[in-house]
Amino acid sequence: MKTLSSIVGVILFLATLTPRVARAQDQVNNVPLYRVYNRTGGWHLWTTRKDESDHLVSLGWESEGIAGWVFPQAIPHTTPLYRLYRQKDGDHLYTISKDEADRAIIDYGYVDEGNVGYVAAELLSGTQPFRRLNNPKFGHLYTTDINDAARAVQQAGYVEEGIAGYIWTASTSLPTREVKPDPKPPDPKPIDPKPPITPDSTNWTVIIGSIATLLTAIAGVITAIKWWGNKA
């Protein structure tokens, strides 16, 4: 009996746990986007791989902290941030445009390095612009800091090239699929206190009722005649 009770208890526990696990699996956490700098060459690199960042720092690059947060997989309203590298000048190019990435490979000698993560294609709650700048000597620079961008333009000769996407300002988790509100149920139809009766059904009801009444009266008359006959 105790064994049976234990089994039932485990089943009930798993039943309550399963929805929680399912909800947790529907969420994904974003990851930090690290920024490192090579002072000798003037190059910058952005990566979500902490081991890559640490390795470059061990080779003499400088860690510039976390530039923002991106998602490691696609979620609603995000797009891949492609990463490309050109060996001749050490430049890293990041873009959300697949066409631009393809042209950079074909026309400008870049090598595809996959994508660094998934960013928002438009400004969403919790995101900020990932500004893109370029310098013919130092290559591309990306920053979420408007003051950093202004200094790069004014002091180092960078040229603004717009926004490469929108990245999150802090660690967060979001659903892996679009969450749509439940559809509004249709308004209930008013209840008619008297169900509709067709003319045909009304006539038949009256006729059947009249026949039943007539048969009852005839039966009564026959019974009365028999009674009087027996009495006589």
C-alpha positions in Angstrom: 0.0 0.0 0.0 2.8 2.4 0.9 4.6 1.5 -2.4 1.4 2.3 -4.4 1.0 5.6 -2.5 4.6 6.5 -3.3 4.1 5.8 -7.0 1.0 7.9 -7.1 2.8 10.7 -5.4 5.7 10.7 -7.9 3.2 10.7 -10.8 1.4 13.7 -9.4 4.7 15.5 -8.8 5.8 14.9 -12.4 2.4 16.1 -13.7 2.8 19.4 -11.9 6.5 19.7 -12.9 6.0 19.1 -16.6 4.3 22.4 -17.5 7.0 24.3 -15.7 9.7 22.5 -17.6 7.9 23.1 -20.9 7.6 26.8 -20.1 11.3 27.0 -19.2 12.2 25.3 -22.5 10.2 28.0 -24.4 12.6 30.7 -23.1 16.1 31.4 -24.2 18.7 33.6 -22.5 20.8 36.2 -24.4 24.6 36.2 -24.1 27.2 38.9 -23.8 29.0 40.3 -26.8 32.6 40.9 -25.8 34.7 43.7 -27.4 38.5 43.5 -27.7 41.0 45.9 -29.2 44.3 45.6 -30.8 46.1 48.8 -30.1 49.0 48.0 -32.5 46.9 47.6 -35.6 43.9 49.6 -34.5 41.5 46.7 -35.0 38.4 45.8 -33.0 36.7 42.5 -32.7 33.3 41.5 -31.2 32.6 37.9 -30.1 30.2 36.0 -27.9 32.9 33.4 -27.2 34.6 34.2 -23.9 37.4 31.7 -24.8 38.1 33.6 -28.0 38.2 37.0 -26.2 40.5 35.6 -23.5 42.8 34.1 -26.1 43.2 37.4 -27.9 43.8 39.2 -24.6 46.6 36.7 -23.9 48.1 37.7 -27.2 48.2 41.3 -26.3 44.7 42.6 -27.2 42.9 44.7 -24.7 39.5 43.8 -23.3 37.0 46.5 -23.6 34.2 44.7 -21.7 30.8 43.9 -22.9 29.4 45.8 -25.8 25.9 44.5 -25.3 23.9 41.3 -25.5 22.7 39.2 -28.4 20.8 35.9 -28.6 22.5 32.6 -29.5 19.5 31.4 -31.6 16.7 32.9 -33.6 13.8 34.3 -31.7 10.9 36.4 -33.0 11.9 39.8 -34.5 15.6 38.9 -34.7 18.0 38.4 -37.6 21.6 37.0 -37.9 24.5 39.3 -37.4 27.0 38.0 -40.0 30.7 38.2 -39.2 33.4 38.4 -41.9 37.2 38.9 -41.8 39.7 40.3 -44.3 43.2 39.1 -43.7 45.1 41.8 -45.7 44.1 44.6 -43.3 42.7 42.7 -40.3 39.2 44.2 -40.6 36.1 42.5 -39.2 32.8 43.3 -40.9 29.5 42.7 -39.1 26.2 43.1 -41.0 22.6 41.9 -40.9 22.5 42.0 -44.7 23.1 38.7 -46.4 23.5 40.5 -49.7 26.2 42.7 -48.3 27.9 39.8 -46.7 28.0 37.9 -50.0 29.3 41.0 -51.9 32.0 41.5 -49.3 33.2 37.9 -49.9 33.0 38.1 -53.7 34.2 41.7 -54.3 36.3 42.7 -51.4 38.1 39.6 -50.3 36.4 38.9 -46.9 36.1 35.4 -45.5 32.8 34.2 -44.0 33.1 33.5 -40.2 29.5 32.6 -39.7 27.3 34.8 -37.5 28.0 36.2 -34.1 24.5 35.9 -32.8 21.0 37.2 -33.4 20.1 40.9 -33.1 16.9 42.9 -33.5 16.3 44.3 -37.0 14.4 47.3 -35.4 14.4 49.0 -32.1 12.7 46.8 -29.5 12.2 47.2 -25.8 15.5 46.7 -24.0 17.7 47.3 -27.1 19.8 50.1 -28.4 21.4 50.9 -31.8 24.6 49.1 -32.6 26.2 51.9 -34.6 28.6 51.2 -37.4 31.6 53.3 -38.5 34.5 52.8 -40.9 38.0 54.0 -41.2 40.1 53.2 -44.3 43.2 52.6 -42.0 41.6 50.9 -39.0 38.6 49.2 -40.5 35.2 49.0 -39.0 34.1 50.1 -35.5 30.8 49.2 -33.8 29.5 50.8 -30.7 26.3 51.4 -28.7 27.8 54.5 -27.1 26.9 57.7 -29.0 29.8 59.5 -27.3 32.2 56.8 -28.4 31.0 57.2 -32.0 31.3 60.9 -31.9 34.9 60.7 -30.6 35.8 58.2 -33.3 34.5 60.6 -36.0 36.0 63.7 -34.5 39.4 62.4 -33.3 40.2 59.4 -35.5 38.6 60.2 -38.8 35.9 57.4 -38.8 32.9 57.8 -41.0 29.4 56.8 -39.8 27.8 54.0 -41.9 24.4 53.8 -40.1 23.2 51.1 -37.7 24.2 47.5 -38.0 21.3 46.3 -35.9 20.0 46.6 -32.3 21.4 44.7 -29.4 20.2 44.3 -25.9 21.5 46.4 -23.0 21.3 43.7 -20.4 20.9 40.0 -19.7 17.4 38.9 -20.4 15.3 35.9 -21.6 12.6 35.9 -24.2 10.3 33.3 -25.7 11.6 31.3 -28.6 8.3 31.7 -30.6 5.8 34.4 -31.1 3.4 34.8 -28.2 -0.1 35.6 -29.5 -3.0 36.5 -27.3 -5.9 34.1 -27.1 -8.6 34.9 -29.7 -11.6 36.7 -28.3 -14.5 34.3 -27.9 -17.5 35.3 -30.0 -20.3 37.2 -28.2 -23.0 34.8 -27.0 -26.2 34.9 -29.0 -29.2 36.2 -27.2 -31.5 33.4 -25.9 -35.0 33.5 -27.4 -37.4 32.6 -24.5 -39.8 31.1 -27.0 -38.2 28.8 -29.5 -39.3 29.6 -33.0 -42.1 27.4 -34.3 -42.8 27.1 -38.0 -46.4 27.5 -39.2 -46.6 23.8 -40.2 -45.5 22.5 -36.8 -48.1 24.9 -35.1 -51.0 23.5 -37.2 -50.1 19.9 -36.6 -49.8 20.5 -32.9 -53.3 22.0 -32.8 -54.8 19.2 -35.0 -53.2 16.5 -32.9 -54.4 18.1 -29.7 -58.0 18.4 -31.0 -58.1 14.8 -32.1 -56.9 13.7 -28.7 -59.6 15.7 -27.0 -62.3 14.4 -29.3 -61.2 10.7 -28.8 -61.2 11.3 -25.0 -64.8 12.7 -25.2 -66.0 9.8 -27.4 -64.5 7.3 -24.9 -66.3 9.0 -22.1 -69.7 8.9 -24.0 -69.2 5.2 -24.7 -68.4 4.5 -21.1 -71.5 6.3 -19.9 -73.8 4.5 -22.4 -72.5 1.1 -21.2 -73.0 2.1 -17.6 -76.6 3.1 -18.2 -77.2 0.0 -20.2 -76.0 -2.3 -17.5 -78.1 -0.4 -14.9 -81.2 -0.7 -16.9 
